[in-house]
Amino acid sequence: MKERKNNGSTRRGSTGGGAGGSAVRSRAVGGGAKTPGAVVVEAKKSPGAIPDVQGKQDTRNVAIDRVGVKDVTYPIRLTIPESARIPGGPSEQSTVAKINMYVSLPHYQKGTHMSRFLEVLNEHDMAITPGDIAGIAGKIRERLAAAEAHFFASFTYFIRKLAPMTQQPGLMDYQVSFECTSGPEGDDLILGVKAPATSLCPCSKEISRYGAHNQRCLIEAKVRFKGMLWIEDLAKILEGAASTEVFAVLKRPDEKYVTEAAFDNPKFVEDIVRDLALALERDERITWYSINSENFESIHSHNAYAEIEKWKGRPAKRR
């Protein structure tokens, strides 16, 4: 699956208030602290009109960062890169996303219009694609006359992987997310991928006469990027930072291979995030990253965790 970051700006628009598409007018904010140029959009009253409670004025002078709808279940369709396709197989993958949509709410407005989020989303009545996301966020911002709109979608994505020795095929599941903020300066898109992998403890290997404790870990990267970036590309970078990969199907020769590969490449959780950071620094498409790894310790009652966040081209934090 690929995605292109959209740097185009969206235009702020006004909305109609109330039910039945009644005409609108705007007036300067009255009461409480006034904001220069701020307006409240409210419906003209007409006989039999349904009251627009959300569009009323609020006098508490408290703005809300994000308000909207959460955990909307909706289909999403993604392109599979040619290198990851089964010969003669489909070129797309369909899955189900959990979607959150929010807008910022000014201090003078009582509430947002929740139904309009779903109206915008359901204009894509079969499924959304990653290429639709920036447009949806911009349309929400315009439809609700908001300063900012936020769109978040998370879903399970499957990648076909071959076992390292026998080449047995199997589907690996990855947790993927898209976050998009639409504001006056344009659209800000973040791709996130979580990949399972294996970590083997260097200390355990060093102090033991034989063997070493190892476990699954979950490595996550959220990235801002330029150009095209496939989910498969980012997942591969994540897996390359671990002691070794995990696979859906393993026969005995494969199990021998991954066991020895992990033993030959021991890593603390600190090693994983540092090696991942170096790999992302080398990728010219990546402009910012927030990464972490959680190791599900096999001989402890706790997990190990590490994280790094960095804008590329800026000095790293020194502690």
Secondary structure per residue as TSV (DSSP state, phi and psi in degrees):
chain	resnum	aa	ss	phi	psi
A	1	M	-	360.0	141.2
A	2	K	-	-128.2	161.6
A	3	E	-	-148.7	144.0
A	4	R	B	-114.4	130.6
A	5	K	-	-72.4	133.3
A	6	N	-	-102.5	114.2
A	7	N	-	-95.9	5.1
A	8	G	-	-70.7	148.3
A	9	S	-	-89.4	157.8
A	10	T	-	-110.3	156.6
A	11	R	-	-100.7	130.5
A	12	R	-	-74.6	132.3
A	13	G	-	-124.3	174.7
A	14	S	-	-106.6	158.0
A	15	T	-	-118.8	157.8
A	16	G	-	-79.7	147.4
A	17	G	-	-104.4	153.9
A	18	G	S	73.5	179.2
A	19	A	G	-86.8	159.8
A	20	G	G	78.9	12.0
A	21	G	G	61.4	40.2
A	22	S	-	-67.5	153.7
A	23	A	-	-64.0	156.3
A	24	V	E	-124.3	158.5
A	25	R	E	-143.4	160.8
A	26	S	E	-124.7	151.2
A	27	R	E	-141.9	161.7
A	28	A	E	-67.4	151.3
A	29	V	-	-68.0	134.9
A	30	G	-	-121.4	150.6
A	31	G	S	81.5	142.4
A	32	G	S	69.4	-166.6
A	33	A	S	-74.7	130.1
A	34	K	-	-93.4	144.3
A	35	T	-	-108.9	124.2
A	36	P	T	-55.7	128.7
A	37	G	T	80.4	-4.6
A	38	A	-	-74.6	145.0
A	39	V	E	-132.0	153.6
A	40	V	E	-111.9	128.1
A	41	V	E	-94.2	124.0
A	42	E	E	-139.2	154.2
A	43	A	E	-80.4	143.7
A	44	K	-	-68.0	139.2
A	45	K	-	-80.0	134.8
A	46	S	-	-137.1	155.6
A	47	P	T	-55.3	127.8
A	48	G	T	80.7	5.1
A	49	A	-	-70.3	142.8
A	50	I	-	-79.9	129.7
A	51	P	-	-59.8	140.3
A	52	D	-	-100.2	86.2
A	53	V	S	-66.6	-40.7
A	54	Q	T	-62.5	-30.7
A	55	G	T	-80.4	-0.7
A	56	K	S	-71.8	165.6
A	57	Q	B	-80.7	144.1
A	58	D	-	-114.5	135.2
A	59	T	-	-105.9	6.9
A	60	R	S	-79.8	-12.0
A	61	N	-	63.5	39.0
A	62	V	-	-124.7	114.2
A	63	A	-	-79.9	155.9
A	64	I	E	-116.9	129.9
A	65	D	E	-67.7	-48.4
A	66	R	E	-143.2	130.3
A	67	V	E	-145.7	140.2
A	68	G	E	168.8	-142.3
A	69	V	E	-118.8	150.0
A	70	K	E	-135.8	150.7
A	71	D	E	60.2	43.6
A	72	V	E	-81.9	127.2
A	73	T	E	-91.0	125.7
A	74	Y	E	-153.2	144.5
A	75	P	E	-73.2	147.6
A	76	I	E	-135.8	143.8
A	77	R	E	-122.9	132.1
A	78	L	E	-130.3	143.9
A	79	T	E	-78.3	137.2
A	80	I	-	-95.4	128.7
A	81	P	-	-63.3	150.8
A	82	E	G	-57.1	-36.1
A	83	S	G	-67.0	-18.7
A	84	A	G	-106.7	1.9
A	85	R	S	-82.2	147.0
A	86	I	-	-73.9	134.6
A	87	P	T	-53.6	123.4
A	88	G	T	78.9	2.1
A	89	G	-	-89.2	-175.8
A	90	P	-	-70.2	156.8
A	91	S	S	-98.5	-4.6
A	92	E	E	-131.9	157.6
A	93	Q	E	-125.9	131.1
A	94	S	E	-106.6	137.2
A	95	T	E	-147.4	-175.9
A	96	V	E	-118.8	129.3
A	97	A	E	-107.2	151.2
A	98	K	E	-100.6	125.2
A	99	I	E	-120.5	135.2
A	100	N	E	-117.8	137.6
A	101	M	E	-135.6	128.6
A	102	Y	E	-137.4	160.5
A	103	V	E	-133.1	159.6
A	104	S	E	-79.2	146.1
A	105	L	E	-122.1	123.9
A	106	P	-	-69.4	160.8
A	107	H	T	-63.5	-22.5
A	108	Y	T	-93.6	-3.8
A	109	Q	B	-106.0	131.9
A	110	K	-	-66.4	-45.9
A	111	G	-	-156.7	170.7
A	112	T	-	-98.3	168.0
A	113	H	-	-99.5	97.1
A	114	M	H	-60.4	-35.8
A	115	S	H	-64.6	-25.3
A	116	R	H	-70.2	-28.9
A	117	F	H	-58.7	-47.8
A	118	L	H	-70.7	-31.2
A	119	E	H	-62.1	-45.9
A	120	V	H	-63.7	-47.2
A	121	L	H	-61.0	-43.0
A	122	N	T	-79.0	1.1
A	123	E	T	-66.7	-20.5
A	124	H	S	-98.1	81.5
A	125	D	-	-82.4	-2.7
A	126	M	S	-108.2	-49.2
A	127	A	-	-173.1	155.5
A	128	I	B	-94.8	162.6
A	129	T	-	-124.5	162.1
A	130	P	G	-56.0	-32.0
A	131	G	G	-68.5	-15.5
A	132	D	G	-84.6	-17.8
A	133	I	H	-63.3	-46.9
A	134	A	H	-62.5	-38.9
A	135	G	H	-65.5	-38.0
A	136	I	H	-64.5	-45.6
A	137	A	H	-60.8	-42.8
A	138	G	H	-65.7	-37.8
A	139	K	H	-68.7	-37.5
A	140	I	H	-62.9	-44.5
A	141	R	H	-60.2	-42.4
A	142	E	H	-70.0	-46.0
A	143	R	H	-63.9	-32.7
A	144	L	T	-102.6	8.8
A	145	A	T	49.0	47.7
A	146	A	-	-103.4	154.8
A	147	A	S	-69.7	-37.8
A	148	E	-	-139.0	149.2
A	149	A	E	-130.5	144.9
A	150	H	E	-127.0	135.1
A	151	F	E	-128.3	131.6
A	152	F	E	-135.3	129.1
A	153	A	E	-131.4	132.3
A	154	S	E	-127.8	144.7
A	155	F	E	-162.0	165.4
A	156	T	E	-92.2	131.0
A	157	Y	E	-122.6	139.1
A	158	F	E	-109.1	136.1
A	159	I	E	-124.5	130.9
A	160	R	E	-80.2	122.9
A	161	K	E	-123.9	146.0
A	162	L	E	-100.9	137.9
A	163	A	-	-59.1	147.0
A	164	P	T	-65.9	-28.9
A	165	M	T	-110.5	-49.0
A	166	T	T	-86.0	-12.3
A	167	Q	-	62.2	25.0
A	168	Q	-	-66.7	129.9
A	169	P	E	-80.7	150.8
A	170	G	E	-160.3	153.2
A	171	L	E	-96.4	122.1
A	172	M	E	-99.2	138.1
A	173	D	E	-99.8	137.5
A	174	Y	E	-129.0	142.5
A	175	Q	E	-91.4	124.5
A	176	V	E	-124.5	148.3
A	177	S	E	-142.7	150.7
A	178	F	E	-123.5	131.8
A	179	E	E	-122.6	132.8
A	180	C	E	-137.2	130.1
A	181	T	E	-113.6	126.9
A	182	S	E	-107.6	122.6
A	183	G	E	-143.0	-173.5
A	184	P	T	-59.0	-28.0
A	185	E	T	-92.4	2.3
A	186	G	E	120.1	-157.5
A	187	D	E	-109.8	137.1
A	188	D	E	-117.9	112.8
A	189	L	E	-111.3	133.8
A	190	I	E	-126.4	128.7
A	191	L	E	-101.7	133.7
A	192	G	E	-124.6	139.2
A	193	V	E	-136.7	136.2
A	194	K	E	-114.5	126.7
A	195	A	E	-124.9	129.6
A	196	P	E	-77.2	147.8
A	197	A	E	-155.3	-171.3
A	198	T	E	-120.5	137.6
A	199	S	E	-123.0	141.4
A	200	L	E	-122.6	132.8
A	201	C	-	-75.2	120.5
A	202	P	H	-63.3	-36.5
A	203	C	H	-65.8	-44.8
A	204	S	H	-60.2	-41.5
A	205	K	H	-65.4	-39.4
A	206	E	H	-68.6	-38.7
A	207	I	H	-95.1	-8.4
A	208	S	-	-98.1	145.4
A	209	R	S	-68.7	-32.3
A	210	Y	S	-154.8	147.9
A	211	G	-	78.1	174.2
A	212	A	-	-165.9	144.5
A	213	H	-	-75.5	137.1
A	214	N	E	-139.5	163.1
A	215	Q	E	-161.6	166.4
A	216	R	E	-74.3	151.1
A	217	C	E	-132.0	162.6
A	218	L	E	-121.8	116.1
A	219	I	E	-106.5	133.0
A	220	E	E	-127.2	140.8
A	221	A	E	-135.0	132.4
A	222	K	E	-113.9	130.5
A	223	V	E	-134.8	143.9
A	224	R	E	-97.2	144.9
A	225	F	E	-151.3	168.2
A	226	K	S	-123.1	150.8
A	227	G	S	75.9	-145.9
A	228	M	B	-103.9	138.6
A	229	L	-	-142.1	119.5
A	230	W	-	-82.8	146.7
A	231	I	H	-57.3	-41.3
A	232	E	H	-59.7	-38.0
A	233	D	H	-63.9	-46.5
A	234	L	H	-67.7	-40.1
A	235	A	H	-60.2	-40.2
A	236	K	H	-65.2	-39.1
A	237	I	H	-63.7	-41.9
A	238	L	H	-61.1	-48.5
A	239	E	H	-64.3	-31.9
A	240	G	H	-68.4	-15.7
A	241	A	T	-86.3	-10.3
A	242	A	S	-89.2	177.5
A	243	S	S	-64.1	-41.6
A	244	T	E	-163.6	170.2
A	245	E	E	-81.9	168.0
A	246	V	-	-114.3	157.5
A	247	F	-	-134.4	155.9
A	248	A	S	-76.4	-37.4
A	249	V	-	-126.1	123.9
A	250	L	-	-134.0	126.7
A	251	K	-	-94.7	176.1
A	252	R	H	-56.4	-43.2
A	253	P	H	-62.1	-34.1
A	254	D	H	-70.0	-41.6
A	255	E	H	-62.6	-40.8
A	256	K	H	-60.3	-43.2
A	257	Y	H	-63.3	-50.2
A	258	V	H	-70.0	-31.8
A	259	T	H	-63.9	-46.1
A	260	E	H	-72.5	-33.9
A	261	A	H	-63.4	-42.2
A	262	A	H	-66.1	-41.0
A	263	F	H	-63.4	-33.9
A	264	D	T	-82.1	-6.3
A	265	N	S	-136.9	59.4
A	266	P	-	-68.0	143.7
A	267	K	-	-148.1	132.8
A	268	F	-	-73.3	166.9
A	269	V	H	-62.0	-31.8
A	270	E	H	-64.4	-39.0
A	271	D	H	-63.8	-39.7
A	272	I	H	-61.6	-49.8
A	273	V	H	-71.2	-32.5
A	274	R	H	-67.9	-44.8
A	275	D	H	-65.4	-36.6
A	276	L	H	-65.2	-42.2
A	277	A	H	-59.7	-43.0
A	278	L	H	-64.3	-38.7
A	279	A	H	-65.0	-40.9
A	280	L	H	-70.7	-32.1
A	281	E	H	-63.0	-34.0
A	282	R	H	-75.5	-21.5
A	283	D	-	-85.0	112.4
A	284	E	T	-69.1	-14.7
A	285	R	T	-74.4	-26.7
A	286	I	E	-83.1	130.0
A	287	T	E	-110.7	-23.1
A	288	W	E	-153.7	146.9
A	289	Y	E	-146.4	147.2
A	290	S	E	-128.0	114.5
A	291	I	E	-127.3	153.0
A	292	N	E	-155.9	160.0
A	293	S	E	-137.1	136.6
A	294	E	E	-120.1	120.0
A	295	N	E	-99.6	124.0
A	296	F	-	-88.8	84.1
A	297	E	-	-54.2	130.4
A	298	S	S	-84.3	-19.1
A	299	I	S	-118.3	6.2
A	300	H	S	-119.7	162.8
A	301	S	S	-93.2	8.1
A	302	H	S	-128.6	170.2
A	303	N	-	-105.1	159.3
A	304	A	E	-105.5	145.4
A	305	Y	E	-146.7	144.6
A	306	A	E	-151.6	150.7
A	307	E	E	-148.3	155.9
A	308	I	E	-143.0	140.1
A	309	E	E	-130.9	136.8
A	310	K	E	-160.7	137.1
A	311	W	E	-86.9	126.0
A	312	K	T	-68.2	144.2
A	313	G	T	88.5	-3.9
A	314	R	S	-111.1	150.5
A	315	P	-	-58.7	138.2
A	316	A	-	-70.7	151.9
A	317	K	-	-68.0	136.7
A	318	R	-	-110.3	128.4
A	319	R	-	-128.2	360.0
